[in-house]
Amino acid sequence: MGKKREFDHESFQDATAVCAYLETIISGIRSGELKLAEGEEELSLKPCGLMRFEVKATERSDRNKLTLRLSWSTDQEPPPGSDSLSISAG
């Protein structure tokens, strides 16, 4: 098992900034390299193969939450997933 490295960031951003980050993440997944940096902290990921994609959403009267999680492994076969998810905008 290799050495574990983590990157963690939390901040308040407007919708335009969040969209820009998400578009960059999409570009990084497509290109096969995603670099995260803040100050001296830096982590480079190489998305490849089949990815586990998790979506969780919560709606309350005063707060909404959307959690997206992606994970992948290069050393094992992922379990079969479901292709029935639908996400739409507007």
N, C-alpha and C positions, 0 to 999 in steps of 0.2 A: 504494500500500500504506500502511495506517495505522500509527500508532505502536504498538509492541508493549508491552503491560503484562502483568505476571505476578503471581500470588499463590501463595505456597508455605507450607504448614504441615505439621508432623509432630509427633505427640505420642502418648503412651500413654493409652488410654481404655478403660473397661470396656464390655461389650456394650450396656448400657443407654444410655450416652452416644453410642456409635456409632449405635445405632438412632435416637436423637433427631436426630442430624445427617443421617442418610439420609432420615428422614421430612421434614425441612425441605428437603432437596434436591429430593425428590419434589414437595413443595408449590411450590417455586420454579419447577420445570419446568412444572408445570400452570398456574401463574399467568403465566408468561412473564418472570419476573424473579427472579434469584438474586443475593443480595448476600453477599460474603465479606469479613470484616474481622478484623483482629488488630492491636491497638494503633493506630498511625496508618495502617497499610496497609489499603487498601480497594479492592475491585474489584466492579463490578456487571456481571452478564452477563444477556443477554436471549435465552434459548433459544427457537428458533422453527424451523419447517419440519421437514424430515426430518433426523434426527440419526443420526450414525454411533455405534453401540453396540458396544464391544469388551469381552470378558470373558476373563480369563486366570486360571487356577487352578493351583497347584502344591502337592502334598502330599509331605512328607518325614516321616521318623520323629520329628524333633524340632521341626519348624516347618511351618506351613501359610501359604499366601499367596493372596490374592484381589485381583486388580487390575481395577477397572472404569474404563473411559474413555468419555466422551461427547464428541462434537464436532459442530459444525454450521457451516454457512456460509450467508450470506444472498445471496451474489453468484454462485453457481454451482449447477448441477444435480448432486446427489450420485449416485454410481453405484448400480445396483440392489443390494440387499442380500439376505441369506438370512433366511428366516423360520422356520428349522428349530430354532432355539435353544429349549431347555427348561430352566427354573430352577424348583426346587421347594424347599420347606422341610420339615424334620422327616422 
